[in-house]
Amino acid sequence: MEKPLTERELYGLYLGLLLRKRRDEMGYTQAELEEKAQLARTTISKIERNDRIPESYTLSKIAIALGISVDHLNEEVWENVRKHKDSNSSQLVHQYSDLDYRGD
């Protein structure tokens, strides 16, 4: 049996998924978003894959580049974490249709 994901792991996973969804909706590649947010190469990729949870400064630069607020993004991430925990699921669903994402 798989070890349940920690709340931090869930946060990172849903953050990455929601950022990728928004980036795709905006029609940006990872490289384009990094350029618009003035971030180092591979930063977006690491965040989207949950290899890195960004600090608030980095997250705010990404949110600004995507035209969303950090507060709104965090609300949506935490809503998905709550839903995940309430469902007692041991696996993360990687389908956009299952995400609670309303956009800004």
C-alpha atoms as an extended CHARMM CRD file, in Angstrom:
* protein
*
       104  EXT
         1         1  MET       CA              0.0000000000        0.0000000000        0.0000000000  PROA      1               0.0000000000
         2         2  GLU       CA              1.2880000000        3.4330000000       -0.9390000000  PROA      2               0.0000000000
         3         3  LYS       CA              2.1560000000        5.9320000000        1.7510000000  PROA      3               0.0000000000
         4         4  PRO       CA             -0.4360000000        8.7420000000        1.8390000000  PROA      4               0.0000000000
         5         5  LEU       CA              0.7080000000       12.0770000000        0.5030000000  PROA      5               0.0000000000
         6         6  THR       CA              1.4820000000       14.7440000000        3.0480000000  PROA      6               0.0000000000
         7         7  GLU       CA             -0.4040000000       18.0250000000        2.9680000000  PROA      7               0.0000000000
         8         8  ARG       CA              2.7530000000       19.7450000000        1.6720000000  PROA      8               0.0000000000
         9         9  GLU       CA              3.0710000000       17.1780000000       -1.1210000000  PROA      9               0.0000000000
        10        10  LEU       CA             -0.5800000000       17.6530000000       -2.0500000000  PROA      10              0.0000000000
        11        11  TYR       CA             -0.1360000000       21.4310000000       -2.0690000000  PROA      11              0.0000000000
        12        12  GLY       CA              2.8480000000       21.1660000000       -4.4120000000  PROA      12              0.0000000000
        13        13  LEU       CA              1.1130000000       18.7390000000       -6.7270000000  PROA      13              0.0000000000
        14        14  TYR       CA             -2.0740000000       20.7760000000       -7.0720000000  PROA      14              0.0000000000
        15        15  LEU       CA             -0.1320000000       24.0270000000       -7.3660000000  PROA      15              0.0000000000
        16        16  GLY       CA              1.8370000000       22.5680000000      -10.2660000000  PROA      16              0.0000000000
        17        17  LEU       CA             -1.2800000000       21.2220000000      -11.9580000000  PROA      17              0.0000000000
        18        18  LEU       CA             -3.1860000000       24.4880000000      -11.6350000000  PROA      18              0.0000000000
        19        19  LEU       CA             -0.2610000000       26.5580000000      -12.8820000000  PROA      19              0.0000000000
        20        20  ARG       CA              0.1340000000       24.2500000000      -15.8600000000  PROA      20              0.0000000000
        21        21  LYS       CA             -3.5900000000       24.4930000000      -16.6170000000  PROA      21              0.0000000000
        22        22  ARG       CA             -3.4830000000       28.3030000000      -16.5090000000  PROA      22              0.0000000000
        23        23  ARG       CA             -0.2870000000       28.3950000000      -18.5950000000  PROA      23              0.0000000000
        24        24  ASP       CA             -1.8880000000       26.1250000000      -21.1990000000  PROA      24              0.0000000000
        25        25  GLU       CA             -5.0240000000       28.2950000000      -21.2470000000  PROA      25              0.0000000000
        26        26  MET       CA             -2.8380000000       31.3470000000      -21.8720000000  PROA      26              0.0000000000
        27        27  GLY       CA             -1.0390000000       29.5150000000      -24.6980000000  PROA      27              0.0000000000
        28        28  TYR       CA              2.4120000000       29.8730000000      -23.1130000000  PROA      28              0.0000000000
        29        29  THR       CA              5.2130000000       27.3650000000      -23.2240000000  PROA      29              0.0000000000
        30        30  GLN       CA              7.2120000000       26.8950000000      -20.0420000000  PROA      30              0.0000000000
        31        31  ALA       CA             10.0490000000       28.9050000000      -21.5830000000  PROA      31              0.0000000000
        32        32  GLU       CA              7.7030000000       31.7540000000      -22.5110000000  PROA      32              0.0000000000
        33        33  LEU       CA              6.2860000000       31.8890000000      -18.9930000000  PROA      33              0.0000000000
        34        34  GLU       CA              9.7770000000       31.8940000000      -17.4900000000  PROA      34              0.0000000000
        35        35  GLU       CA             10.6860000000       34.7960000000      -19.7490000000  PROA      35              0.0000000000
        36        36  LYS       CA              7.5140000000       36.7420000000      -18.9140000000  PROA      36              0.0000000000
        37        37  ALA       CA              8.0270000000       36.1260000000      -15.1820000000  PROA      37              0.0000000000
        38        38  GLN       CA             11.7880000000       36.7740000000      -15.4860000000  PROA      38              0.0000000000
        39        39  LEU       CA             12.6990000000       33.4660000000      -13.8750000000  PROA      39              0.0000000000
        40        40  ALA       CA             15.6280000000       31.1250000000      -14.3560000000  PROA      40              0.0000000000
        41        41  ARG       CA             15.4080000000       28.3880000000      -16.9730000000  PROA      41              0.0000000000
        42        42  THR       CA             13.6300000000       25.1960000000      -15.7710000000  PROA      42              0.0000000000
        43        43  THR       CA             11.8950000000       26.9200000000      -12.8340000000  PROA      43              0.0000000000
        44        44  ILE       CA              8.3840000000       26.4330000000      -14.2260000000  PROA      44              0.0000000000
        45        45  SER       CA              9.0970000000       22.8260000000      -15.1640000000  PROA      45              0.0000000000
        46        46  LYS       CA             10.2940000000       22.0060000000      -11.6470000000  PROA      46              0.0000000000
        47        47  ILE       CA              7.2280000000       23.6230000000      -10.0780000000  PROA      47              0.0000000000
        48        48  GLU       CA              4.7910000000       21.9160000000      -12.4490000000  PROA      48              0.0000000000
        49        49  ARG       CA              6.4150000000       18.5250000000      -11.7050000000  PROA      49              0.0000000000
        50        50  ASN       CA              6.4300000000       19.2030000000       -7.9550000000  PROA      50              0.0000000000
        51        51  ASP       CA             10.2140000000       19.0400000000       -7.8360000000  PROA      51              0.0000000000
        52        52  ARG       CA             10.0650000000       22.4600000000       -6.2100000000  PROA      52              0.0000000000
        53        53  ILE       CA              7.5500000000       24.4450000000       -4.1850000000  PROA      53              0.0000000000
        54        54  PRO       CA              8.1820000000       28.0980000000       -4.9850000000  PROA      54              0.0000000000
        55        55  GLU       CA              8.8460000000       30.7740000000       -2.4240000000  PROA      55              0.0000000000
        56        56  SER       CA              6.2840000000       33.5680000000       -2.2660000000  PROA      56              0.0000000000
        57        57  TYR       CA              8.4100000000       35.9190000000       -4.4070000000  PROA      57              0.0000000000
        58        58  THR       CA              8.6830000000       33.3740000000       -7.2220000000  PROA      58              0.0000000000
        59        59  LEU       CA              5.0090000000       32.4530000000       -6.9590000000  PROA      59              0.0000000000
        60        60  SER       CA              3.9870000000       36.1020000000       -7.1560000000  PROA      60              0.0000000000
        61        61  LYS       CA              6.1060000000       36.6040000000      -10.2970000000  PROA      61              0.0000000000
        62        62  ILE       CA              4.4390000000       33.5910000000      -11.9210000000  PROA      62              0.0000000000
        63        63  ALA       CA              0.9540000000       34.7140000000      -10.8920000000  PROA      63              0.0000000000
        64        64  ILE       CA              1.5180000000       38.2150000000      -12.2710000000  PROA      64              0.0000000000
        65        65  ALA       CA              2.7820000000       36.7700000000      -15.5650000000  PROA      65              0.0000000000
        66        66  LEU       CA             -0.3440000000       34.5860000000      -15.7350000000  PROA      66              0.0000000000
        67        67  GLY       CA             -2.6950000000       37.4340000000      -14.8130000000  PROA      67              0.0000000000
        68        68  ILE       CA             -3.9660000000       35.8310000000      -11.6060000000  PROA      68              0.0000000000
        69        69  SER       CA             -3.6660000000       36.7490000000       -7.9460000000  PROA      69              0.0000000000
        70        70  VAL       CA             -1.6100000000       34.6620000000       -5.5390000000  PROA      70              0.0000000000
        71        71  ASP       CA             -4.5240000000       34.6960000000       -3.0800000000  PROA      71              0.0000000000
        72        72  HSD       CA             -6.9480000000       33.3330000000       -5.6560000000  PROA      72              0.0000000000
        73        73  LEU       CA             -4.4550000000       30.7000000000       -6.7940000000  PROA      73              0.0000000000
        74        74  ASN       CA             -3.8400000000       29.5740000000       -3.2060000000  PROA      74              0.0000000000
        75        75  GLU       CA             -7.5820000000       29.3800000000       -2.5270000000  PROA      75              0.0000000000
        76        76  GLU       CA             -7.9870000000       27.0580000000       -5.4860000000  PROA      76              0.0000000000
        77        77  VAL       CA             -4.9780000000       24.9310000000       -4.5320000000  PROA      77              0.0000000000
        78        78  TRP       CA             -6.2510000000       24.5170000000       -0.9530000000  PROA      78              0.0000000000
        79        79  GLU       CA             -9.7610000000       23.7120000000       -2.1920000000  PROA      79              0.0000000000
        80        80  ASN       CA             -8.3140000000       20.8730000000       -4.2720000000  PROA      80              0.0000000000
        81        81  VAL       CA             -6.1790000000       19.6690000000       -1.3480000000  PROA      81              0.0000000000
        82        82  ARG       CA             -9.2890000000       19.6230000000        0.8560000000  PROA      82              0.0000000000
        83        83  LYS       CA            -11.2890000000       17.7050000000       -1.7650000000  PROA      83              0.0000000000
        84        84  HSD       CA             -8.4560000000       15.2250000000       -2.1480000000  PROA      84              0.0000000000
        85        85  LYS       CA             -8.2290000000       14.6550000000        1.5940000000  PROA      85              0.0000000000
        86        86  ASP       CA            -12.0270000000       14.3970000000        1.9510000000  PROA      86              0.0000000000
        87        87  SER       CA            -12.1520000000       11.7140000000       -0.7300000000  PROA      87              0.0000000000
        88        88  ASN       CA             -9.5940000000        9.6300000000        1.2000000000  PROA      88              0.0000000000
        89        89  SER       CA             -7.8480000000        9.0550000000       -2.0940000000  PROA      89              0.0000000000
        90        90  SER       CA             -4.3060000000        7.7370000000       -1.9950000000  PROA      90              0.0000000000
        91        91  GLN       CA             -3.6030000000        8.8310000000       -5.5600000000  PROA      91              0.0000000000
        92        92  LEU       CA             -3.6290000000       12.2510000000       -7.1310000000  PROA      92              0.0000000000
        93        93  VAL       CA             -5.8890000000       12.6740000000      -10.1320000000  PROA      93              0.0000000000
        94        94  HSD       CA             -3.9260000000       14.2620000000      -12.9710000000  PROA      94              0.0000000000
        95        95  GLN       CA             -6.8370000000       15.3400000000      -15.1180000000  PROA      95              0.0000000000
        96        96  TYR       CA             -7.7080000000       18.9780000000      -15.5130000000  PROA      96              0.0000000000
        97        97  SER       CA            -11.4110000000       18.1890000000      -15.5150000000  PROA      97              0.0000000000
        98        98  ASP       CA            -11.1110000000       17.0000000000      -11.9040000000  PROA      98              0.0000000000
        99        99  LEU       CA             -9.5210000000       20.2320000000      -10.7000000000  PROA      99              0.0000000000
       100       100  ASP       CA            -11.4850000000       22.9770000000       -9.0560000000  PROA      100             0.0000000000
       101       101  TYR       CA            -10.1610000000       25.8560000000      -11.1390000000  PROA      101             0.0000000000
       102       102  ARG       CA            -12.2880000000       28.8880000000      -11.8350000000  PROA      102             0.0000000000
       103       103  GLY       CA             -9.6780000000       31.2900000000      -13.1840000000  PROA      103             0.0000000000
       104       104  ASP       CA             -9.5700000000       34.9940000000      -12.3780000000  PROA      104             0.0000000000
